[in-house]
């Protein structure tokens, strides 16, 4: 029974990696989404531009506070912790939708998303180790994906109307960097 579930996980590992990558990209996108529209958002919400900037500043503050406890929880109960990170990310996004022109709803949503971010981002190495055993480049590949996703969202392609150019550049950089990932190592027992 255990062998069957391990084989199933290994067969689905690329789907798991894609799902994790999408979740990580969502946390990054939700974190940085106010940056390119600061001027418009402060007018719509009736607050200062600095207050809109504070919506992004919540994330590093929450990360510093929550990184160690969430890392411990991820070590003890990985599936539950990562699932909660996904739920918090989605719930925070939905809170922001309740009142798109309300600073209070935006702040509440950002706090909830920021609470889930350490659960998601601190899972990088655990996802790599669990679903890609023996592949030393898996962590690097995941980190590369998160970094490229963060770079793409910080350039705000949707706002600037250049999604295809940014996507092509990101994929080109990923291909260049993938050459440096070491090949998988196999232990004699496998």
C-alpha positions as a printed Julia matrix, in Angstrom:
190×3 Matrix{Float64}:
   0.0    0.0     0.0
   2.77   2.45    0.92
   4.74   1.55   -2.2
   1.67   2.26   -4.31
   1.16   5.72   -2.79
   4.87   6.58   -3.21
   4.71   5.52   -6.86
   1.55   7.59   -7.33
   3.21  10.66   -5.83
   6.28  10.26   -8.04
   4.08   9.97  -11.13
   2.18  13.1   -10.14
   5.18  15.09   -8.98
   5.18  17.4   -11.98
   1.53  18.25  -11.37
   2.38  18.86   -7.71
   5.29  21.07   -8.72
   3.08  23.02  -11.14
   0.42  23.49   -8.46
   2.99  24.61   -5.94
   4.54  27.0    -8.46
   1.12  28.49   -9.2
   0.44  28.94   -5.48
   3.83  30.61   -4.94
   3.24  32.88   -7.93
  -0.19  33.85   -6.54
   1.31  34.89   -3.21
   3.91  36.99   -5.02
   1.34  38.54   -7.34
  -1.05  39.39   -4.51
   1.83  40.87   -2.51
   3.01  43.17   -5.31
  -0.3   43.91   -7.02
  -0.69  47.43   -5.58
   2.81  48.57   -6.58
   2.08  49.44  -10.23
  -1.24  51.12   -9.39
  -0.29  53.08   -6.26
  -1.47  56.42   -7.64
  -4.8   55.07   -8.85
  -5.36  53.0    -5.71
  -4.75  55.89   -3.31
  -7.3   57.99   -5.19
  -9.89  55.2    -5.32
  -9.46  54.33   -1.63
  -9.12  57.9    -0.41
  -5.82  57.35    1.43
  -2.25  58.54    0.94
   0.2   56.88   -1.45
   2.23  55.92    1.59
  -0.72  53.97    2.97
  -0.92  52.02   -0.29
   2.82  51.34   -0.02
   2.2   50.01    3.48
   0.02  47.29    1.97
   3.16  45.77    0.44
   5.31  46.45    3.52
   3.09  44.15    5.6
   4.58  41.07    3.9
   8.23  41.35    4.99
   7.14  42.28    8.51
   4.82  39.27    8.81
   7.45  37.03    7.23
  10.06  37.97    9.84
   7.59  37.37   12.66
   6.17  34.09   11.31
   9.13  32.46    9.51
  10.44  30.38   12.41
   7.11  29.14   13.8
   5.81  28.3    10.32
   9.07  26.52    9.46
   8.69  24.38   12.56
   5.08  23.6    11.73
   6.04  22.71    8.14
   8.57  20.22    9.54
   5.97  18.63   11.81
   2.82  18.7     9.66
   3.79  19.59    6.12
   0.51  18.9     4.29
  -1.64  20.74    6.84
   0.71  23.73    7.02
   1.02  24.13    3.25
  -2.73  23.67    2.85
  -3.35  26.43    5.38
  -0.96  28.66    3.44
  -3.02  28.04    0.29
  -6.29  28.68    2.11
  -4.97  31.92    3.64
  -3.74  33.09    0.24
  -7.15  32.46   -1.33
  -9.08  33.89    1.62
  -6.99  37.07    1.62
  -7.59  37.53   -2.1
 -11.32  37.08   -1.57
 -11.3   39.59    1.3
  -9.8   42.15   -1.04
 -12.66  41.52   -3.46
 -15.29  42.3    -0.81
 -14.52  46.0    -1.0
 -12.22  46.83   -3.91
 -12.27  50.54   -3.05
 -12.04  50.05    0.72
  -8.64  50.41    2.34
  -9.87  48.43    5.34
 -10.75  45.39    3.21
  -7.49  45.7     1.28
  -5.52  45.85    4.54
  -7.4   42.86    6.01
  -6.8   40.86    2.83
  -3.1   41.73    2.77
  -2.66  40.68    6.42
  -4.33  37.32    5.75
  -2.27  36.7     2.59
   0.91  37.78    4.41
   0.15  35.26    7.18
   0.01  32.49    4.56
   3.11  33.56    2.63
   5.69  32.0     4.99
   3.79  28.72    4.9
   3.96  28.73    1.11
   7.46  30.07    0.49
   9.15  28.13    3.3
   7.9   24.93    1.64
  10.28  25.24   -1.31
  12.94  22.83   -0.08
  10.43  20.41    1.43
   8.55  20.15   -1.88
  11.84  19.53   -3.68
  13.05  16.92   -1.18
   9.72  15.11   -0.92
   8.68  14.94   -4.56
  12.08  14.98   -6.27
  14.28  12.77   -4.09
  17.84  12.41   -5.33
  17.52  15.4    -7.62
  19.81  18.04   -6.16
  18.69  20.63   -8.68
  15.02  20.53   -7.69
  15.37  23.19   -5.0
  17.27  25.38   -7.4
  14.64  24.87  -10.08
  11.82  25.81   -7.7
  13.71  28.82   -6.38
  14.4   29.89   -9.94
  10.72  29.63  -10.77
   9.7   31.69   -7.75
  12.37  34.29   -8.5
  11.33  34.55  -12.15
   7.69  34.75  -11.12
   8.51  37.53   -8.68
  10.47  39.37  -11.35
   7.65  39.02  -13.86
   5.05  40.28  -11.39
   7.24  43.17  -10.25
   7.45  44.31  -13.87
   3.62  44.31  -13.85
   3.18  43.06  -17.42
  -0.61  43.15  -17.23
  -0.52  46.85  -16.44
   2.09  47.69  -19.04
   0.47  45.54  -21.72
   3.59  43.48  -22.43
   2.87  40.01  -21.03
   4.3   38.08  -23.95
   7.62  39.97  -23.97
   8.08  39.51  -20.21
   7.09  35.84  -20.42
   9.55  35.2   -23.27
  12.36  36.94  -21.39
  11.59  34.99  -18.21
  11.55  31.65  -20.05
  14.78  32.52  -21.85
  16.49  33.31  -18.53
  15.18  30.08  -17.0
  16.55  28.04  -19.92
  19.93  29.74  -19.54
  20.07  29.0   -15.83
  18.78  25.41  -16.09
  22.04  24.46  -17.82
  23.79  24.88  -14.47
  21.49  22.52  -12.53
  23.29  19.29  -11.68
  21.78  16.04  -13.0
  19.84  13.76  -10.65
  21.86  11.42   -8.49
  20.66   7.89   -7.93
  21.4    5.87   -4.85
  22.22   2.16   -5.28
  19.02   1.18   -3.44
  16.71   2.66   -6.11
